[in-house]
């Protein structure tokens, strides 16, 4: 999007201000479909840091995510947790992952997340 959709910016701002992780969203960005729940950036960073800290090979990178979030202006990114990239009949990864998406790169979106079934 050349100019980010005001509705999605407002959704992101409400997630940030309410510290809620219950808003489900599906977006199309760069041809990929990502579906999952939004998290405030600080919560998202903390979870990524925890995952990296527990990794034998990637622990040194956890400090990058420990930097405090600077507030000011409208949100510029969506922070997904328990999220999947939808491809064919599967979601990758099956257990959900952590994704950061620039709002300006979202070309389409809908409220709610998608899940697959074999039926």
C-alpha angles and dihedrals in degrees: 000000000000089000113024116245108261092220094058091044089053091049090051091047091052091050089050095048096043096043086224125156097187102088111107119204139171120205138181113220128164090348093304124114113218121187130182146087125312121234131191110263093246091054091045092050091049092052093047090048091051092051092049093045089056092051118096092210103034104038093109090064094059091086090065089066095045092073110116116253113250113224121212133109128008120318115273099192140043115226113208126193127178083025135149137198105231115226123165108313097339140071117223118247100021092212095048131255143218116265133176116201127185108236090220089061095056109108098176137004145173135194113255135038130261127231130182132230132186092237 
